[in-house]
């Protein structure tokens, strides 16, 4: 079965890859849950207070993709569960392989 990038909210951009994320804060563990309405659902242990969940999300994605934290930036959704991240130094295939649960 071929996994489509748009199922997980992943698309190429000039600076790397954009990832649309739906965050579930205060989870029991940090993990990738799967596709959720065209976004990648990620559960985080951090609470959605004082930017803790945003910081945790950036660190989690950087570690999962094997890139420096500086390569991952939150470009929209700072106070929302719906966020968009830009990741530099990777392409959509790498992101799908490392982040898509069925990949």
Biopython code that builds the backbone (N, CA, C, O; Angstrom):
import numpy as np
from Bio.PDB.StructureBuilder import StructureBuilder

atoms = [
    (1, "UNK", "N", (0.835, -1.186, 0.000)),
    (1, "UNK", "CA", (0.000, 0.000, 0.000)),
    (1, "UNK", "C", (0.878, 1.248, 0.000)),
    (1, "UNK", "O", (1.768, 1.389, 0.839)),
    (2, "UNK", "N", (0.626, 2.140, -0.935)),
    (2, "UNK", "CA", (1.385, 3.380, -1.016)),
    (2, "UNK", "C", (0.755, 4.431, -0.112)),
    (2, "UNK", "O", (-0.454, 4.657, -0.146)),
    (3, "UNK", "N", (1.586, 5.059, 0.689)),
    (3, "UNK", "CA", (1.107, 6.098, 1.598)),
    (3, "UNK", "C", (1.236, 7.447, 0.905)),
    (3, "UNK", "O", (2.309, 7.798, 0.412)),
    (4, "UNK", "N", (0.160, 8.189, 0.868)),
    (4, "UNK", "CA", (0.163, 9.499, 0.237)),
    (4, "UNK", "C", (0.552, 10.574, 1.243)),
    (4, "UNK", "O", (0.077, 10.579, 2.378)),
    (5, "UNK", "N", (1.416, 11.476, 0.817)),
    (5, "UNK", "CA", (1.896, 12.539, 1.697)),
    (5, "UNK", "C", (0.760, 13.427, 2.186)),
    (5, "UNK", "O", (0.773, 13.868, 3.335)),
    (6, "UNK", "N", (-0.237, 13.698, 1.317)),
    (6, "UNK", "CA", (-1.307, 14.601, 1.733)),
    (6, "UNK", "C", (-2.209, 13.985, 2.800)),
    (6, "UNK", "O", (-2.893, 14.718, 3.515)),
    (7, "UNK", "N", (-2.226, 12.659, 2.924)),
    (7, "UNK", "CA", (-2.977, 12.003, 3.994)),
    (7, "UNK", "C", (-2.453, 12.433, 5.353)),
    (7, "UNK", "O", (-3.209, 12.546, 6.317)),
    (8, "UNK", "N", (-1.146, 12.672, 5.418)),
    (8, "UNK", "CA", (-0.488, 13.046, 6.670)),
    (8, "UNK", "C", (-0.144, 14.531, 6.740)),
    (8, "UNK", "O", (0.583, 14.949, 7.641)),
    (9, "UNK", "N", (-0.652, 15.337, 5.807)),
    (9, "UNK", "CA", (-0.399, 16.775, 5.853)),
    (9, "UNK", "C", (1.044, 17.137, 5.568)),
    (9, "UNK", "O", (1.561, 18.109, 6.119)),
    (10, "UNK", "N", (1.706, 16.363, 4.709)),
    (10, "UNK", "CA", (3.119, 16.588, 4.403)),
    (10, "UNK", "C", (3.232, 17.071, 2.962)),
    (10, "UNK", "O", (2.695, 16.446, 2.047)),
    (11, "UNK", "N", (3.930, 18.182, 2.765)),
    (11, "UNK", "CA", (4.128, 18.679, 1.405)),
    (11, "UNK", "C", (5.503, 19.331, 1.270)),
    (11, "UNK", "O", (6.037, 19.908, 2.218)),
    (12, "UNK", "N", (6.051, 19.223, 0.075)),
    (12, "UNK", "CA", (7.360, 19.811, -0.201)),
    (12, "UNK", "C", (7.225, 21.331, -0.317)),
    (12, "UNK", "O", (6.199, 21.846, -0.763)),
    (13, "UNK", "N", (8.274, 22.032, 0.090)),
    (13, "UNK", "CA", (8.349, 23.480, -0.110)),
    (13, "UNK", "C", (9.798, 23.803, -0.469)),
    (13, "UNK", "O", (10.659, 22.925, -0.410)),
    (14, "UNK", "N", (10.069, 25.038, -0.836)),
    (14, "UNK", "CA", (11.408, 25.405, -1.286)),
    (14, "UNK", "C", (12.459, 25.220, -0.201)),
    (14, "UNK", "O", (13.624, 24.961, -0.504)),
    (15, "UNK", "N", (12.058, 25.350, 1.059)),
    (15, "UNK", "CA", (13.022, 25.245, 2.153)),
    (15, "UNK", "C", (13.061, 23.852, 2.784)),
    (15, "UNK", "O", (13.746, 23.651, 3.786)),
    (16, "UNK", "N", (12.339, 22.893, 2.213)),
    (16, "UNK", "CA", (12.305, 21.547, 2.786)),
    (16, "UNK", "C", (10.922, 20.952, 2.712)),
    (16, "UNK", "O", (10.420, 20.666, 1.625)),
    (17, "UNK", "N", (10.293, 20.761, 3.876)),
    (17, "UNK", "CA", (8.981, 20.120, 3.943)),
    (17, "UNK", "C", (8.096, 20.858, 4.935)),
    (17, "UNK", "O", (8.561, 21.300, 5.986)),
    (18, "UNK", "N", (6.814, 20.988, 4.594)),
    (18, "UNK", "CA", (5.820, 21.514, 5.521)),
    (18, "UNK", "C", (5.032, 20.327, 6.063)),
    (18, "UNK", "O", (4.658, 19.426, 5.314)),
    (19, "UNK", "N", (4.785, 20.334, 7.362)),
    (19, "UNK", "CA", (4.016, 19.265, 7.988)),
    (19, "UNK", "C", (2.877, 19.901, 8.778)),
    (19, "UNK", "O", (3.106, 20.700, 9.685)),
    (20, "UNK", "N", (1.637, 19.531, 8.417)),
    (20, "UNK", "CA", (0.474, 19.989, 9.176)),
    (20, "UNK", "C", (0.261, 18.989, 10.300)),
    (20, "UNK", "O", (0.196, 17.780, 10.073)),
    (21, "UNK", "N", (0.153, 19.511, 11.517)),
    (21, "UNK", "CA", (0.101, 18.664, 12.699)),
    (21, "UNK", "C", (-1.130, 18.996, 13.542)),
    (21, "UNK", "O", (-1.503, 20.159, 13.694)),
    (22, "UNK", "N", (-1.746, 17.954, 14.081)),
    (22, "UNK", "CA", (-2.789, 18.112, 15.091)),
    (22, "UNK", "C", (-2.195, 17.579, 16.390)),
    (22, "UNK", "O", (-1.832, 16.406, 16.478)),
    (23, "UNK", "N", (-2.097, 18.447, 17.398)),
    (23, "UNK", "CA", (-1.432, 18.085, 18.652)),
    (23, "UNK", "C", (-2.462, 17.708, 19.717)),
    (23, "UNK", "O", (-3.465, 18.395, 19.908)),
    (24, "UNK", "N", (-2.188, 16.601, 20.403)),
    (24, "UNK", "CA", (-2.981, 16.170, 21.556)),
    (24, "UNK", "C", (-2.079, 16.299, 22.778)),
    (24, "UNK", "O", (-1.287, 15.399, 23.057)),
    (25, "UNK", "N", (-2.189, 17.421, 23.521)),
    (25, "UNK", "CA", (-1.317, 17.624, 24.690)),
    (25, "UNK", "C", (-1.738, 16.781, 25.886)),
    (25, "UNK", "O", (-2.817, 16.190, 25.911)),
    (26, "UNK", "N", (-0.854, 16.744, 26.871)),
    (26, "UNK", "CA", (-1.085, 16.026, 28.134)),
    (26, "UNK", "C", (-1.363, 14.541, 27.922)),
    (26, "UNK", "O", (-2.191, 13.961, 28.625)),
    (27, "UNK", "N", (-0.691, 13.932, 26.979)),
    (27, "UNK", "CA", (-0.836, 12.495, 26.736)),
    (27, "UNK", "C", (0.076, 11.726, 27.690)),
    (27, "UNK", "O", (0.902, 12.319, 28.385)),
    (28, "UNK", "N", (-0.078, 10.422, 27.718)),
    (28, "UNK", "CA", (0.747, 9.607, 28.612)),
    (28, "UNK", "C", (2.170, 9.436, 28.079)),
    (28, "UNK", "O", (3.095, 9.161, 28.843)),
    (29, "UNK", "N", (2.341, 9.600, 26.760)),
    (29, "UNK", "CA", (3.678, 9.525, 26.172)),
    (29, "UNK", "C", (3.711, 10.326, 24.876)),
    (29, "UNK", "O", (2.672, 10.600, 24.276)),
    (30, "UNK", "N", (4.922, 10.701, 24.449)),
    (30, "UNK", "CA", (5.093, 11.384, 23.170)),
    (30, "UNK", "C", (5.072, 10.322, 22.082)),
    (30, "UNK", "O", (5.878, 9.392, 22.099)),
    (31, "UNK", "N", (4.146, 10.461, 21.135)),
    (31, "UNK", "CA", (4.091, 9.480, 20.051)),
    (31, "UNK", "C", (3.325, 10.018, 18.858)),
    (31, "UNK", "O", (2.530, 10.951, 18.968)),
    (32, "UNK", "N", (3.587, 9.403, 17.720)),
    (32, "UNK", "CA", (2.853, 9.714, 16.502)),
    (32, "UNK", "C", (1.641, 8.796, 16.488)),
    (32, "UNK", "O", (1.770, 7.574, 16.556)),
    (33, "UNK", "N", (0.470, 9.397, 16.400)),
    (33, "UNK", "CA", (-0.768, 8.624, 16.443)),
    (33, "UNK", "C", (-1.161, 8.162, 15.048)),
    (33, "UNK", "O", (-1.572, 7.014, 14.877)),
    (34, "UNK", "N", (-1.044, 9.034, 14.043)),
    (34, "UNK", "CA", (-1.395, 8.686, 12.670)),
    (34, "UNK", "C", (-2.070, 9.842, 11.970)),
    (34, "UNK", "O", (-1.992, 10.988, 12.414)),
    (35, "UNK", "N", (-2.731, 9.533, 10.878)),
    (35, "UNK", "CA", (-3.419, 10.560, 10.102)),
    (35, "UNK", "C", (-4.686, 10.988, 10.828)),
    (35, "UNK", "O", (-5.372, 10.174, 11.447)),
    (36, "UNK", "N", (-4.985, 12.297, 10.739)),
    (36, "UNK", "CA", (-6.176, 12.859, 11.391)),
    (36, "UNK", "C", (-6.673, 14.018, 10.541)),
    (36, "UNK", "O", (-6.158, 15.131, 10.650)),
    (37, "UNK", "N", (-7.666, 13.770, 9.698)),
    (37, "UNK", "CA", (-8.260, 14.812, 8.848)),
    (37, "UNK", "C", (-7.220, 15.586, 8.042)),
    (37, "UNK", "O", (-7.246, 16.816, 8.015)),
    (38, "UNK", "N", (-6.318, 14.883, 7.393)),
    (38, "UNK", "CA", (-5.312, 15.534, 6.556)),
    (38, "UNK", "C", (-4.150, 16.122, 7.313)),
    (38, "UNK", "O", (-3.376, 16.897, 6.751)),
    (39, "UNK", "N", (-4.008, 15.773, 8.578)),
    (39, "UNK", "CA", (-2.895, 16.231, 9.399)),
    (39, "UNK", "C", (-2.252, 15.022, 10.069)),
    (39, "UNK", "O", (-2.841, 13.943, 10.131)),
    (40, "UNK", "N", (-1.049, 15.218, 10.563)),
    (40, "UNK", "CA", (-0.355, 14.187, 11.323)),
    (40, "UNK", "C", (-0.670, 14.418, 12.794)),
    (40, "UNK", "O", (-0.298, 15.450, 13.353)),
    (41, "UNK", "N", (-1.356, 13.461, 13.429)),
    (41, "UNK", "CA", (-1.713, 13.620, 14.835)),
    (41, "UNK", "C", (-0.558, 13.142, 15.695)),
    (41, "UNK", "O", (-0.052, 12.032, 15.531)),
    (42, "UNK", "N", (-0.150, 14.014, 16.621)),
    (42, "UNK", "CA", (0.958, 13.712, 17.521)),
    (42, "UNK", "C", (0.510, 13.953, 18.960)),
    (42, "UNK", "O", (0.008, 15.025, 19.297)),
    (43, "UNK", "N", (0.700, 12.944, 19.797)),
    (43, "UNK", "CA", (0.396, 13.056, 21.221)),
    (43, "UNK", "C", (1.666, 13.500, 21.942)),
    (43, "UNK", "O", (2.746, 12.959, 21.704)),
    (44, "UNK", "N", (1.526, 14.484, 22.819)),
    (44, "UNK", "CA", (2.657, 15.015, 23.575)),
    (44, "UNK", "C", (2.334, 15.027, 25.065)),
    (44, "UNK", "O", (1.194, 15.281, 25.455)),
    (45, "UNK", "N", (3.326, 14.755, 25.886)),
    (45, "UNK", "CA", (3.118, 14.782, 27.337)),
    (45, "UNK", "C", (3.031, 16.202, 27.873)),
    (45, "UNK", "O", (2.444, 16.423, 28.932)),
    (46, "UNK", "N", (3.595, 17.154, 27.172)),
    (46, "UNK", "CA", (3.635, 18.545, 27.631)),
    (46, "UNK", "C", (2.243, 19.170, 27.637)),
    (46, "UNK", "O", (1.410, 18.853, 26.789)),
    (47, "UNK", "N", (1.996, 20.062, 28.599)),
    (47, "UNK", "CA", (0.715, 20.776, 28.629)),
    (47, "UNK", "C", (0.740, 21.942, 27.637)),
    (47, "UNK", "O", (1.811, 22.427, 27.273)),
    (48, "UNK", "N", (-0.440, 22.389, 27.202)),
    (48, "UNK", "CA", (-0.504, 23.506, 26.253)),
    (48, "UNK", "C", (-0.423, 24.856, 26.970)),
    (48, "UNK", "O", (-1.262, 25.731, 26.757)),
    (49, "UNK", "N", (0.588, 25.016, 27.817)),
    (49, "UNK", "CA", (0.725, 26.235, 28.627)),
    (49, "UNK", "C", (2.121, 26.816, 28.433)),
    (49, "UNK", "O", (3.114, 26.091, 28.492)),
    (50, "UNK", "N", (2.192, 28.101, 28.204)),
    (50, "UNK", "CA", (3.476, 28.785, 28.117)),
    (50, "UNK", "C", (4.386, 28.295, 27.001)),
    (50, "UNK", "O", (5.607, 28.406, 27.109)),
    (51, "UNK", "N", (3.819, 27.764, 25.947)),
    (51, "UNK", "CA", (4.627, 27.294, 24.824)),
    (51, "UNK", "C", (5.297, 25.944, 25.043)),
    (51, "UNK", "O", (6.103, 25.515, 24.217)),
    (52, "UNK", "N", (4.974, 25.262, 26.152)),
    (52, "UNK", "CA", (5.611, 23.976, 26.461)),
    (52, "UNK", "C", (5.325, 22.918, 25.400)),
    (52, "UNK", "O", (6.220, 22.168, 25.009)),
    (53, "UNK", "N", (4.085, 22.858, 24.938)),
    (53, "UNK", "CA", (3.735, 21.864, 23.919)),
    (53, "UNK", "C", (4.429, 22.183, 22.592)),
    (53, "UNK", "O", (4.865, 21.271, 21.890)),
    (54, "UNK", "N", (4.535, 23.455, 22.248)),
    (54, "UNK", "CA", (5.213, 23.834, 21.005)),
    (54, "UNK", "C", (6.691, 23.434, 21.052)),
    (54, "UNK", "O", (7.224, 22.882, 20.090)),
    (55, "UNK", "N", (7.338, 23.715, 22.172)),
    (55, "UNK", "CA", (8.752, 23.368, 22.329)),
    (55, "UNK", "C", (8.928, 21.849, 22.262)),
    (55, "UNK", "O", (9.836, 21.350, 21.598)),
    (56, "UNK", "N", (8.068, 21.136, 22.941)),
    (56, "UNK", "CA", (8.123, 19.677, 22.940)),
    (56, "UNK", "C", (7.905, 19.122, 21.536)),
    (56, "UNK", "O", (8.576, 18.173, 21.130)),
    (57, "UNK", "N", (6.967, 19.714, 20.793)),
    (57, "UNK", "CA", (6.680, 19.271, 19.426)),
    (57, "UNK", "C", (7.903, 19.435, 18.530)),
    (57, "UNK", "O", (8.259, 18.519, 17.789)),
    (58, "UNK", "N", (8.542, 20.592, 18.594)),
    (58, "UNK", "CA", (9.731, 20.857, 17.771)),
    (58, "UNK", "C", (10.835, 19.852, 18.111)),
    (58, "UNK", "O", (11.469, 19.296, 17.214)),
    (59, "UNK", "N", (11.061, 19.622, 19.401)),
    (59, "UNK", "CA", (12.092, 18.669, 19.821)),
    (59, "UNK", "C", (11.757, 17.248, 19.368)),
    (59, "UNK", "O", (12.636, 16.518, 18.910)),
    (60, "UNK", "N", (10.496, 16.858, 19.494)),
    (60, "UNK", "CA", (10.059, 15.516, 19.116)),
    (60, "UNK", "C", (10.240, 15.283, 17.615)),
    (60, "UNK", "O", (10.760, 14.245, 17.207)),
    (61, "UNK", "N", (9.813, 16.241, 16.798)),
    (61, "UNK", "CA", (9.934, 16.105, 15.341)),
    (61, "UNK", "C", (11.401, 16.093, 14.918)),
    (61, "UNK", "O", (11.792, 15.297, 14.064)),
    (62, "UNK", "N", (12.205, 16.960, 15.502)),
    (62, "UNK", "CA", (13.635, 16.999, 15.168)),
    (62, "UNK", "C", (14.294, 15.650, 15.467)),
    (62, "UNK", "O", (15.050, 15.124, 14.650)),
    (63, "UNK", "N", (14.005, 15.108, 16.626)),
    (63, "UNK", "CA", (14.594, 13.819, 17.007)),
    (63, "UNK", "C", (14.097, 12.701, 16.087)),
    (63, "UNK", "O", (14.884, 11.865, 15.644)),
    (64, "UNK", "N", (12.803, 12.686, 15.802)),
    (64, "UNK", "CA", (12.224, 11.645, 14.950)),
    (64, "UNK", "C", (12.806, 11.665, 13.538)),
    (64, "UNK", "O", (12.981, 10.618, 12.915)),
    (65, "UNK", "N", (13.104, 12.866, 13.040)),
    (65, "UNK", "CA", (13.637, 12.999, 11.683)),
    (65, "UNK", "C", (15.163, 13.014, 11.639)),
    (65, "UNK", "O", (15.751, 12.961, 10.559)),
    (66, "UNK", "N", (15.803, 13.084, 12.797)),
    (66, "UNK", "CA", (17.263, 13.097, 12.837)),
    (66, "UNK", "C", (17.874, 14.384, 12.319)),
    (66, "UNK", "O", (18.935, 14.370, 11.695)),
    (67, "UNK", "N", (17.196, 15.505, 12.580)),
    (67, "UNK", "CA", (17.717, 16.810, 12.165)),
    (67, "UNK", "C", (17.905, 17.683, 13.410)),
    (67, "UNK", "O", (17.288, 17.423, 14.442)),
    (68, "UNK", "N", (18.748, 18.712, 13.322)),
    (68, "UNK", "CA", (18.902, 19.632, 14.460)),
    (68, "UNK", "C", (17.596, 20.367, 14.754)),
    (68, "UNK", "O", (16.804, 20.615, 13.845)),
    (69, "UNK", "N", (17.369, 20.719, 16.030)),
    (69, "UNK", "CA", (16.153, 21.446, 16.399)),
    (69, "UNK", "C", (16.019, 22.746, 15.617)),
    (69, "UNK", "O", (14.907, 23.191, 15.333)),
    (70, "UNK", "N", (17.140, 23.349, 15.272)),
    (70, "UNK", "CA", (17.113, 24.591, 14.507)),
    (70, "UNK", "C", (16.546, 24.432, 13.106)),
    (70, "UNK", "O", (16.179, 25.422, 12.473)),
    (71, "UNK", "N", (16.468, 23.200, 12.612)),
    (71, "UNK", "CA", (15.906, 22.941, 11.279)),
    (71, "UNK", "C", (14.384, 22.832, 11.307)),
    (71, "UNK", "O", (13.745, 22.775, 10.257)),
    (72, "UNK", "N", (13.808, 22.802, 12.498)),
    (72, "UNK", "CA", (12.358, 22.667, 12.641)),
    (72, "UNK", "C", (11.799, 23.966, 13.195)),
    (72, "UNK", "O", (12.220, 24.430, 14.254)),
    (73, "UNK", "N", (10.845, 24.554, 12.475)),
    (73, "UNK", "CA", (10.256, 25.806, 12.962)),
    (73, "UNK", "C", (8.739, 25.753, 12.858)),
    (73, "UNK", "O", (8.173, 25.218, 11.905)),
    (74, "UNK", "N", (8.103, 26.324, 13.869)),
    (74, "UNK", "CA", (6.649, 26.443, 13.906)),
    (74, "UNK", "C", (6.282, 27.680, 13.103)),
    (74, "UNK", "O", (6.665, 28.791, 13.469)),
    (75, "UNK", "N", (5.537, 27.499, 11.999)),
    (75, "UNK", "CA", (5.221, 28.663, 11.171)),
    (75, "UNK", "C", (3.783, 29.129, 11.317)),
    (75, "UNK", "O", (3.448, 30.239, 10.905)),
    (76, "UNK", "N", (2.919, 28.286, 11.904)),
    (76, "UNK", "CA", (1.552, 28.737, 12.218)),
    (76, "UNK", "C", (0.938, 27.851, 13.286)),
    (76, "UNK", "O", (1.340, 26.701, 13.466)),
    (77, "UNK", "N", (-0.046, 28.402, 13.995)),
    (77, "UNK", "CA", (-0.779, 27.649, 14.994)),
    (77, "UNK", "C", (-0.190, 27.675, 16.384)),
    (77, "UNK", "O", (-0.349, 26.718, 17.141)),
    (78, "UNK", "N", (0.482, 28.745, 16.730)),
    (78, "UNK", "CA", (1.165, 28.829, 18.031)),
    (78, "UNK", "C", (0.236, 28.545, 19.208)),
    (78, "UNK", "O", (0.646, 27.910, 20.180)),
    (79, "UNK", "N", (-1.012, 29.010, 19.129)),
    (79, "UNK", "CA", (-1.953, 28.805, 20.242)),
    (79, "UNK", "C", (-3.085, 27.838, 19.889)),
    (79, "UNK", "O", (-4.099, 27.790, 20.586)),
    (80, "UNK", "N", (-2.918, 27.080, 18.826)),
    (80, "UNK", "CA", (-3.946, 26.152, 18.361)),
    (80, "UNK", "C", (-3.435, 24.715, 18.417)),
    (80, "UNK", "O", (-2.227, 24.484, 18.481)),
    (81, "UNK", "N", (-4.342, 23.768, 18.392)),
    (81, "UNK", "CA", (-3.936, 22.366, 18.265)),
    (81, "UNK", "C", (-3.510, 22.060, 16.831)),
    (81, "UNK", "O", (-2.763, 21.112, 16.590)),
    (82, "UNK", "N", (-3.986, 22.866, 15.880)),
    (82, "UNK", "CA", (-3.641, 22.709, 14.470)),
    (82, "UNK", "C", (-2.423, 23.581, 14.179)),
    (82, "UNK", "O", (-2.491, 24.806, 14.284)),
    (83, "UNK", "N", (-1.321, 22.952, 13.816)),
    (83, "UNK", "CA", (-0.061, 23.669, 13.621)),
    (83, "UNK", "C", (0.558, 23.299, 12.279)),
    (83, "UNK", "O", (0.252, 22.251, 11.709)),
    (84, "UNK", "N", (1.423, 24.164, 11.788)),
    (84, "UNK", "CA", (2.212, 23.859, 10.596)),
    (84, "UNK", "C", (3.678, 24.054, 10.948)),
    (84, "UNK", "O", (4.080, 25.094, 11.468)),
    (85, "UNK", "N", (4.461, 23.033, 10.655)),
    (85, "UNK", "CA", (5.905, 23.067, 10.893)),
    (85, "UNK", "C", (6.630, 23.084, 9.562)),
    (85, "UNK", "O", (6.167, 22.492, 8.588)),
    (86, "UNK", "N", (7.769, 23.766, 9.520)),
    (86, "UNK", "CA", (8.664, 23.692, 8.363)),
    (86, "UNK", "C", (9.917, 22.971, 8.838)),
    (86, "UNK", "O", (10.504, 23.322, 9.861)),
    (87, "UNK", "N", (10.318, 21.949, 8.072)),
    (87, "UNK", "CA", (11.523, 21.197, 8.411)),
    (87, "UNK", "C", (12.495, 21.318, 7.242)),
    (87, "UNK", "O", (12.171, 20.948, 6.113)),
    (88, "UNK", "N", (13.682, 21.836, 7.520)),
    (88, "UNK", "CA", (14.710, 21.994, 6.494)),
    (88, "UNK", "C", (15.635, 20.782, 6.515)),
    (88, "UNK", "O", (15.857, 20.176, 7.564)),
    (89, "UNK", "N", (16.166, 20.440, 5.359)),
    (89, "UNK", "CA", (17.154, 19.373, 5.272)),
    (89, "UNK", "C", (16.585, 17.987, 5.074)),
    (89, "UNK", "O", (17.319, 17.005, 5.193)),
    (90, "UNK", "N", (15.289, 17.871, 4.773)),
    (90, "UNK", "CA", (14.665, 16.581, 4.496)),
    (90, "UNK", "C", (13.726, 16.731, 3.309)),
    (90, "UNK", "O", (13.369, 17.845, 2.927)),
    (91, "UNK", "N", (13.327, 15.597, 2.724)),
    (91, "UNK", "CA", (12.322, 15.647, 1.665)),
    (91, "UNK", "C", (11.102, 14.842, 2.093)),
    (91, "UNK", "O", (11.128, 14.179, 3.130)),
    (92, "UNK", "N", (10.041, 14.896, 1.309)),
    (92, "UNK", "CA", (8.785, 14.265, 1.712)),
    (92, "UNK", "C", (8.924, 12.757, 1.908)),
    (92, "UNK", "O", (8.305, 12.201, 2.815)),
    (93, "UNK", "N", (9.713, 12.094, 1.090)),
    (93, "UNK", "CA", (9.874, 10.637, 1.227)),
    (93, "UNK", "C", (10.513, 10.271, 2.557)),
    (93, "UNK", "O", (10.082, 9.322, 3.213)),
    (94, "UNK", "N", (11.529, 11.008, 2.957)),
    (94, "UNK", "CA", (12.185, 10.763, 4.242)),
    (94, "UNK", "C", (11.200, 10.979, 5.390)),
    (94, "UNK", "O", (11.132, 10.180, 6.324)),
    (95, "UNK", "N", (10.446, 12.061, 5.308)),
    (95, "UNK", "CA", (9.472, 12.370, 6.354)),
    (95, "UNK", "C", (8.422, 11.282, 6.443)),
    (95, "UNK", "O", (8.078, 10.852, 7.543)),
    (96, "UNK", "N", (7.903, 10.825, 5.309)),
    (96, "UNK", "CA", (6.919, 9.746, 5.307)),
    (96, "UNK", "C", (7.485, 8.477, 5.908)),
    (96, "UNK", "O", (6.820, 7.815, 6.705)),
    (97, "UNK", "N", (8.707, 8.130, 5.535)),
    (97, "UNK", "CA", (9.324, 6.908, 6.051)),
    (97, "UNK", "C", (9.498, 6.964, 7.568)),
    (97, "UNK", "O", (9.303, 5.961, 8.254)),
    (98, "UNK", "N", (9.860, 8.121, 8.084)),
    (98, "UNK", "CA", (10.166, 8.229, 9.505)),
    (98, "UNK", "C", (8.959, 8.568, 10.377)),
    (98, "UNK", "O", (8.944, 8.232, 11.561)),
    (99, "UNK", "N", (7.945, 9.230, 9.811)),
    (99, "UNK", "CA", (6.830, 9.682, 10.638)),
    (99, "UNK", "C", (5.506, 8.945, 10.412)),
    (99, "UNK", "O", (4.709, 8.816, 11.341)),
    (100, "UNK", "N", (5.268, 8.469, 9.211)),
    (100, "UNK", "CA", (3.991, 7.793, 8.955)),
    (100, "UNK", "C", (3.994, 6.426, 9.627)),
    (100, "UNK", "O", (4.881, 5.618, 9.354)),
    (101, "UNK", "N", (3.030, 6.145, 10.495)),
    (101, "UNK", "CA", (3.009, 4.882, 11.233)),
    (101, "UNK", "C", (3.032, 3.646, 10.336)),
    (101, "UNK", "O", (3.591, 2.617, 10.717)),
    (102, "UNK", "N", (2.431, 3.738, 9.152)),
    (102, "UNK", "CA", (2.401, 2.594, 8.245)),
    (102, "UNK", "C", (3.535, 2.606, 7.241)),
    (102, "UNK", "O", (3.632, 1.729, 6.383)),
    (103, "UNK", "N", (4.406, 3.627, 7.359)),
    (103, "UNK", "CA", (5.475, 3.811, 6.385)),
    (103, "UNK", "C", (6.578, 2.862, 6.599)),
    (103, "UNK", "O", (7.563, 2.883, 5.861)),
]
sb = StructureBuilder()
sb.init_structure("model")
sb.init_model(0)
sb.init_chain("A")
sb.init_seg("    ")
for serial, (resi, resn, name, xyz) in enumerate(atoms, 1):
    if name == "N":
        sb.init_residue(resn, " ", resi, " ")
    sb.init_atom(name, np.array(xyz, "f"), 0.0, 1.0, " ", f" {name:<3s}", serial, name[0])
structure = sb.get_structure()
